[in-house]
Amino acid sequence: MSQLELEAQGEIDKYLAVILQLWATGRRTASQELRRRLFQGSVLRPGLSAPERDRYRLASALAAACARAWEARYVLQGRLDALLREARRVYRLAGGEKFSAFAHGAVAWAA
């Protein structure tokens, strides 16, 4: 497992952990604000090397695309079981397949 894969999965894990809590408390429609805070409002700590910054930015972009697609397909439609199935499917994928699945979110969103 590459560092990029770990970082991207970590970003998705954060999104899922919070969206599931929001869902449990009847606030799943706050998902857009959650995505904004997690993926647009984050700031990298100073002192990172250029490769580290690039890796964190790419991981965040991949996770943001995936979260945006999942929000449209599952969260806003109230399809919790389908969201969990998709998350489990993506968790089981290997590096290249996982990146493809994350990036597919951007393609699906744009379509």
HUZI-V205545 format. One record per pair of residues at least 4 apart in sequence whose ideal C-beta (glycine too) atoms are under 8 Angstrom apart, sorted by the first residue. I is the first residue (numbers start at 1). J is the second residue. Records with the same first field share a line. If there is no record, write none. Layout:
# HUZI-V205545
I=J  J
This chain:
# HUZI-V205545
1=5  6  95
2=6  95
3=7  55
4=8  55  58  59  99
5=9  95  98  99
6=10
7=11  55  56  59  60
8=12  58  59  62  63  98  99  102
9=13  91  98
10=14  59
11=15  38  39  59  60  62  63  64
12=16  63  66  67  87  90  102
13=17
14=18  38
15=19  34  35  38  63  67  70
16=20  87
17=21
18=22  34  38
19=23  28  31  34  71  75
20=24
21=25
22=27  28  30  31  34
23=27  28  75  80
28=75  76  78
29=76
30=34
31=35  67  71  75  76
32=36  71
33=37
34=38
35=39  40  64  67  68  71
36=40  41
37=41  42
38=42  63  64  67
39=60  61  63  64  67
40=64
42=60
44=48  53  56  57
48=52  53  56
49=53
50=54
51=55
52=56
53=57
54=58
55=59
56=60
57=61
58=62
59=63
60=64
61=65
62=66  99  102  103
63=67  102
64=68
65=69  102  103  104  105  106  109
66=70  90  101  102  104  105
67=71  105
68=72  105  106  109
69=73  104  105  106  108  109
70=74  75  83  86  87  105
71=75  76
72=76  108  109
73=77  79  82  83  86  108
74=79  80  82  83  86
75=79  83
79=83
80=84
81=85
82=86
83=87
84=88
85=89
86=90
87=91
88=92
89=93  101
90=98  101  102
93=97  98  101
94=98
95=99
96=100
97=101
98=102
99=103
100=104
101=105
103=107
104=108
105=109
106=110
107=111
